[in-house]
Amino acid sequence: MLFDENEKKLLSLTRNDPNQLLASYAKTDFELDGLEWPSVEHYYQAMKFDDADYREQIRLAPHPADAAKLGKSRRHQRRKDWKKTSVTYMTRATYIKCRTHAEVAQLLLDSGDMEIKDLSQYDYFWGSGRDMRGENTFGKMLMGVRKKLREELHK
């Protein structure tokens, strides 16, 4: 995690760093849909598929990178609505992770109003891409979860 000294404060991370608590690869387990998930990445990758047995195989993968690899399989049919629902599943899992682990929620809340960027060089959807022109969907999702957590604190 880097804090940029520019005029606008920036929190940068990479989603696939298992040592970064806010990353989807962080091994911070949580319960969702009646199952225990080892990481957000496990949940996200499993939700790509309707096949319950394959979802379970992904859930039981030993490492988030293994879950990601299984999620890229071309031998299994993805859900037809995946492009429309993928961000929802990532958001849902991240929110539940924050509600399960107070230290993760606090880390996100402590980022204040900083812009959050996923510095994935080769991912122009979830990350910012190497030229910083990517969608940064992961960073935007984290900022949305942060906003929801903040609203809940002030109810």
Secondary structure as UniProt FT lines:
FT   STRAND          2..3
FT   STRAND          10..13
FT   TURN            15..16
FT   TURN            18..19
FT   TURN            21..22
FT   TURN            24..25
FT   STRAND          30..32
FT   TURN            33..34
FT   STRAND          35..37
FT   HELIX           40..46
FT   TURN            47..48
FT   HELIX           52..59
FT   HELIX           64..71
FT   TURN            80..81
FT   HELIX           82..100
FT   HELIX           102..110
FT   TURN            111..113
FT   STRAND          115..118
FT   TURN            121..122
FT   TURN            130..131
FT   HELIX           137..153
//
